[in-house]
Amino acid sequence: MPKTKPSEQEARSRETICNFLDAMNRAGYDRHSVCRIMGVERNTFYRRKRDPGSFTLAEIWAMEKACGCKISIPFERKME
């Protein structure tokens, strides 16, 4: 039976990647520029796109600073 609704983790991962790609397009950066801004190799860049959980804070902050917009998603605290 196929899943009809993605898990919360999958939804946050998709939203993060959408924010990242949108910021990249708005700022007019290509993948080579983004790799240089983030300080990573091309293979690492593609790995990060496939698995957004592997982004480091330094990479996200570098992109946010270069693009001038918010990429990361604030995680909410669960009420106990």
VMD Tcl script that builds the backbone (N, CA, C; Angstrom):
set m [mol new atoms 240]
animate dup $m
set s [atomselect $m all]
$s set {name element resname resid chain x y z} {
  {N N MET 1 A 0.841 -1.170 0.000}
  {CA C MET 1 A 0.000 0.000 0.000}
  {C C MET 1 A 0.901 1.252 0.000}
  {N N PRO 2 A 0.716 2.162 -0.923}
  {CA C PRO 2 A 1.558 3.355 -0.973}
  {C C PRO 2 A 1.244 4.342 0.154}
  {N N LYS 3 A 2.275 5.080 0.541}
  {CA C LYS 3 A 2.069 6.107 1.552}
  {C C LYS 3 A 1.309 7.267 0.909}
  {N N THR 4 A 0.372 7.815 1.628}
  {CA C THR 4 A -0.377 8.939 1.089}
  {C C THR 4 A 0.102 10.267 1.658}
  {N N LYS 5 A 0.695 10.229 2.836}
  {CA C LYS 5 A 1.155 11.453 3.472}
  {C C LYS 5 A 2.602 11.261 3.925}
  {N N PRO 6 A 3.478 12.207 3.550}
  {CA C PRO 6 A 4.871 12.062 3.981}
  {C C PRO 6 A 4.995 12.300 5.485}
  {N N SER 7 A 6.010 11.715 6.065}
  {CA C SER 7 A 6.254 11.927 7.490}
  {C C SER 7 A 6.669 13.387 7.703}
  {N N GLU 8 A 6.667 13.812 8.956}
  {CA C GLU 8 A 7.032 15.191 9.258}
  {C C GLU 8 A 8.480 15.472 8.866}
  {N N GLN 9 A 9.350 14.496 9.076}
  {CA C GLN 9 A 10.766 14.647 8.698}
  {C C GLN 9 A 10.904 14.820 7.190}
  {N N GLU 10 A 10.191 14.017 6.407}
  {CA C GLU 10 A 10.248 14.133 4.952}
  {C C GLU 10 A 9.709 15.479 4.492}
  {N N ALA 11 A 8.628 15.941 5.106}
  {CA C ALA 11 A 8.044 17.224 4.743}
  {C C ALA 11 A 9.013 18.371 5.029}
  {N N ARG 12 A 9.697 18.320 6.162}
  {CA C ARG 12 A 10.677 19.360 6.502}
  {C C ARG 12 A 11.876 19.304 5.555}
  {N N SER 13 A 12.290 18.106 5.178}
  {CA C SER 13 A 13.406 17.965 4.230}
  {C C SER 13 A 13.042 18.572 2.881}
  {N N ARG 14 A 11.849 18.287 2.408}
  {CA C ARG 14 A 11.399 18.839 1.130}
  {C C ARG 14 A 11.311 20.364 1.190}
  {N N GLU 15 A 10.796 20.876 2.284}
  {CA C GLU 15 A 10.669 22.327 2.436}
  {C C GLU 15 A 12.042 22.994 2.481}
  {N N THR 16 A 12.989 22.369 3.155}
  {CA C THR 16 A 14.340 22.920 3.223}
  {C C THR 16 A 14.972 22.972 1.838}
  {N N ILE 17 A 14.853 21.898 1.080}
  {CA C ILE 17 A 15.429 21.868 -0.270}
  {C C ILE 17 A 14.737 22.880 -1.171}
  {N N CYS 18 A 13.420 23.013 -1.063}
  {CA C CYS 18 A 12.704 24.014 -1.859}
  {C C CYS 18 A 13.174 25.419 -1.513}
  {N N ASN 19 A 13.346 25.697 -0.231}
  {CA C ASN 19 A 13.846 27.006 0.196}
  {C C ASN 19 A 15.251 27.251 -0.342}
  {N N PHE 20 A 16.078 26.221 -0.283}
  {CA C PHE 20 A 17.458 26.320 -0.752}
  {C C PHE 20 A 17.496 26.624 -2.250}
  {N N LEU 21 A 16.750 25.857 -3.039}
  {CA C LEU 21 A 16.752 26.041 -4.488}
  {C C LEU 21 A 16.135 27.377 -4.881}
  {N N ASP 22 A 15.086 27.793 -4.157}
  {CA C ASP 22 A 14.457 29.082 -4.427}
  {C C ASP 22 A 15.434 30.222 -4.142}
  {N N ALA 23 A 16.132 30.153 -3.029}
  {CA C ALA 23 A 17.113 31.184 -2.687}
  {C C ALA 23 A 18.232 31.230 -3.725}
  {N N MET 24 A 18.655 30.060 -4.170}
  {CA C MET 24 A 19.713 29.963 -5.169}
  {C C MET 24 A 19.267 30.621 -6.480}
  {N N ASN 25 A 18.038 30.352 -6.905}
  {CA C ASN 25 A 17.522 30.918 -8.152}
  {C C ASN 25 A 17.288 32.417 -8.039}
  {N N ARG 26 A 16.740 32.859 -6.914}
  {CA C ARG 26 A 16.481 34.297 -6.730}
  {C C ARG 26 A 17.774 35.106 -6.753}
  {N N ALA 27 A 18.812 34.559 -6.156}
  {CA C ALA 27 A 20.096 35.265 -6.111}
  {C C ALA 27 A 20.856 35.139 -7.427}
  {N N GLY 28 A 20.400 34.248 -8.303}
  {CA C GLY 28 A 21.040 34.083 -9.603}
  {C C GLY 28 A 22.330 33.282 -9.566}
  {N N TYR 29 A 22.467 32.401 -8.576}
  {CA C TYR 29 A 23.667 31.580 -8.461}
  {C C TYR 29 A 23.498 30.278 -9.220}
  {N N ASP 30 A 24.563 29.831 -9.871}
  {CA C ASP 30 A 24.560 28.496 -10.454}
  {C C ASP 30 A 25.210 27.546 -9.453}
  {N N ARG 31 A 25.264 26.263 -9.786}
  {CA C ARG 31 A 25.761 25.287 -8.812}
  {C C ARG 31 A 27.243 25.494 -8.494}
  {N N HIS 32 A 28.019 25.985 -9.449}
  {CA C HIS 32 A 29.448 26.224 -9.197}
  {C C HIS 32 A 29.629 27.340 -8.169}
  {N N SER 33 A 28.828 28.386 -8.302}
  {CA C SER 33 A 28.901 29.495 -7.342}
  {C C SER 33 A 28.472 29.043 -5.956}
  {N N VAL 34 A 27.418 28.236 -5.912}
  {CA C VAL 34 A 26.910 27.754 -4.625}
  {C C VAL 34 A 27.949 26.868 -3.941}
  {N N CYS 35 A 28.603 26.022 -4.701}
  {CA C CYS 35 A 29.658 25.169 -4.128}
  {C C CYS 35 A 30.768 26.025 -3.535}
  {N N ARG 36 A 31.147 27.091 -4.234}
  {CA C ARG 36 A 32.199 27.976 -3.754}
  {C C ARG 36 A 31.743 28.716 -2.489}
  {N N ILE 37 A 30.497 29.183 -2.467}
  {CA C ILE 37 A 29.958 29.892 -1.299}
  {C C ILE 37 A 29.918 28.976 -0.085}
  {N N MET 38 A 29.429 27.753 -0.287}
  {CA C MET 38 A 29.291 26.800 0.811}
  {C C MET 38 A 30.641 26.204 1.213}
  {N N GLY 39 A 31.617 26.269 0.327}
  {CA C GLY 39 A 32.939 25.707 0.620}
  {C C GLY 39 A 32.961 24.196 0.528}
  {N N VAL 40 A 32.209 23.642 -0.451}
  {CA C VAL 40 A 32.153 22.193 -0.618}
  {C C VAL 40 A 32.466 21.831 -2.072}
  {N N GLU 41 A 32.771 20.563 -2.285}
  {CA C GLU 41 A 32.989 20.039 -3.627}
  {C C GLU 41 A 31.643 19.776 -4.305}
  {N N ARG 42 A 31.687 19.560 -5.616}
  {CA C ARG 42 A 30.467 19.329 -6.392}
  {C C ARG 42 A 29.721 18.081 -5.919}
  {N N ASN 43 A 30.438 16.997 -5.640}
  {CA C ASN 43 A 29.792 15.764 -5.185}
  {C C ASN 43 A 29.099 15.963 -3.841}
  {N N THR 44 A 29.725 16.726 -2.965}
  {CA C THR 44 A 29.131 17.010 -1.660}
  {C C THR 44 A 27.866 17.828 -1.828}
  {N N PHE 45 A 27.874 18.781 -2.752}
  {CA C PHE 45 A 26.691 19.610 -3.026}
  {C C PHE 45 A 25.507 18.730 -3.431}
  {N N TYR 46 A 25.727 17.793 -4.350}
  {CA C TYR 46 A 24.639 16.918 -4.796}
  {C C TYR 46 A 24.185 15.971 -3.679}
  {N N ARG 47 A 25.122 15.532 -2.864}
  {CA C ARG 47 A 24.759 14.676 -1.726}
  {C C ARG 47 A 23.873 15.446 -0.750}
  {N N ARG 48 A 24.200 16.713 -0.515}
  {CA C ARG 48 A 23.392 17.546 0.380}
  {C C ARG 48 A 21.984 17.743 -0.170}
  {N N LYS 49 A 21.879 17.901 -1.492}
  {CA C LYS 49 A 20.551 18.068 -2.102}
  {C C LYS 49 A 19.708 16.808 -1.951}
  {N N ARG 50 A 20.349 15.643 -2.046}
  {CA C ARG 50 A 19.613 14.385 -1.892}
  {C C ARG 50 A 19.222 14.128 -0.444}
  {N N ASP 51 A 20.079 14.548 0.484}
  {CA C ASP 51 A 19.838 14.314 1.900}
  {C C ASP 51 A 20.019 15.629 2.663}
  {N N PRO 52 A 18.961 16.440 2.775}
  {CA C PRO 52 A 19.078 17.746 3.421}
  {C C PRO 52 A 19.502 17.670 4.885}
  {N N GLY 53 A 19.333 16.535 5.519}
  {CA C GLY 53 A 19.746 16.381 6.903}
  {C C GLY 53 A 21.257 16.416 7.075}
  {N N SER 54 A 21.979 16.290 5.974}
  {CA C SER 54 A 23.436 16.293 6.056}
  {C C SER 54 A 24.042 17.690 5.916}
  {N N PHE 55 A 23.219 18.708 5.655}
  {CA C PHE 55 A 23.726 20.081 5.626}
  {C C PHE 55 A 24.332 20.427 6.975}
  {N N THR 56 A 25.449 21.125 6.962}
  {CA C THR 56 A 25.995 21.629 8.217}
  {C C THR 56 A 25.462 23.045 8.422}
  {N N LEU 57 A 25.463 23.494 9.659}
  {CA C LEU 57 A 24.988 24.843 9.937}
  {C C LEU 57 A 25.821 25.884 9.205}
  {N N ALA 58 A 27.122 25.665 9.135}
  {CA C ALA 58 A 28.001 26.621 8.459}
  {C C ALA 58 A 27.618 26.767 6.983}
  {N N GLU 59 A 27.269 25.657 6.335}
  {CA C GLU 59 A 26.873 25.704 4.928}
  {C C GLU 59 A 25.551 26.446 4.756}
  {N N ILE 60 A 24.606 26.179 5.618}
  {CA C ILE 60 A 23.310 26.851 5.532}
  {C C ILE 60 A 23.468 28.339 5.806}
  {N N TRP 61 A 24.230 28.676 6.827}
  {CA C TRP 61 A 24.417 30.083 7.168}
  {C C TRP 61 A 25.147 30.829 6.056}
  {N N ALA 62 A 26.108 30.183 5.417}
  {CA C ALA 62 A 26.830 30.820 4.311}
  {C C ALA 62 A 25.875 31.120 3.159}
  {N N MET 63 A 24.990 30.193 2.852}
  {CA C MET 63 A 24.019 30.416 1.782}
  {C C MET 63 A 23.013 31.489 2.164}
  {N N GLU 64 A 22.550 31.479 3.421}
  {CA C GLU 64 A 21.602 32.502 3.865}
  {C C GLU 64 A 22.233 33.889 3.773}
  {N N LYS 65 A 23.490 33.998 4.149}
  {CA C LYS 65 A 24.189 35.279 4.102}
  {C C LYS 65 A 24.373 35.734 2.656}
  {N N ALA 66 A 24.748 34.813 1.775}
  {CA C ALA 66 A 24.985 35.157 0.371}
  {C C ALA 66 A 23.694 35.505 -0.361}
  {N N CYS 67 A 22.615 34.796 -0.043}
  {CA C CYS 67 A 21.344 35.016 -0.738}
  {C C CYS 67 A 20.494 36.108 -0.092}
  {N N GLY 68 A 20.734 36.357 1.174}
  {CA C GLY 68 A 19.959 37.379 1.869}
  {C C GLY 68 A 18.556 36.949 2.226}
  {N N CYS 69 A 18.329 35.644 2.354}
  {CA C CYS 69 A 17.004 35.169 2.753}
  {C C CYS 69 A 17.140 33.933 3.635}
  {N N LYS 70 A 16.068 33.582 4.300}
  {CA C LYS 70 A 16.042 32.477 5.249}
  {C C LYS 70 A 15.873 31.154 4.501}
  {N N ILE 71 A 16.730 30.205 4.780}
  {CA C ILE 71 A 16.650 28.878 4.158}
  {C C ILE 71 A 16.210 27.831 5.174}
  {N N SER 72 A 16.801 27.890 6.350}
  {CA C SER 72 A 16.550 26.850 7.347}
  {C C SER 72 A 15.141 26.967 7.919}
  {N N ILE 73 A 14.650 25.861 8.420}
  {CA C ILE 73 A 13.318 25.799 9.031}
  {C C ILE 73 A 13.498 25.651 10.523}
  {N N PRO 74 A 12.905 26.544 11.297}
  {CA C PRO 74 A 13.047 26.396 12.759}
  {C C PRO 74 A 12.291 25.170 13.242}
  {N N PHE 75 A 12.954 24.380 14.050}
  {CA C PHE 75 A 12.307 23.204 14.615}
  {C C PHE 75 A 11.597 23.593 15.890}
  {N N GLU 76 A 10.391 23.100 16.024}
  {CA C GLU 76 A 9.574 23.452 17.186}
  {C C GLU 76 A 9.807 22.451 18.303}
  {N N ARG 77 A 9.679 22.941 19.489}
  {CA C ARG 77 A 9.827 22.096 20.668}
  {C C ARG 77 A 8.502 21.410 20.975}
  {N N LYS 78 A 8.555 20.137 21.255}
  {CA C LYS 78 A 7.333 19.417 21.603}
  {C C LYS 78 A 6.934 19.727 23.042}
  {N N MET 79 A 5.675 19.962 23.226}
  {CA C MET 79 A 5.176 20.213 24.577}
  {C C MET 79 A 5.041 18.885 25.293}
  {N N GLU 80 A 5.544 18.820 26.498}
  {CA C GLU 80 A 5.485 17.555 27.253}
  {C C GLU 80 A 4.415 17.611 28.285}
}
mol reanalyze $m
mol bondsrecalc $m
mol representation Tube
mol addrep $m
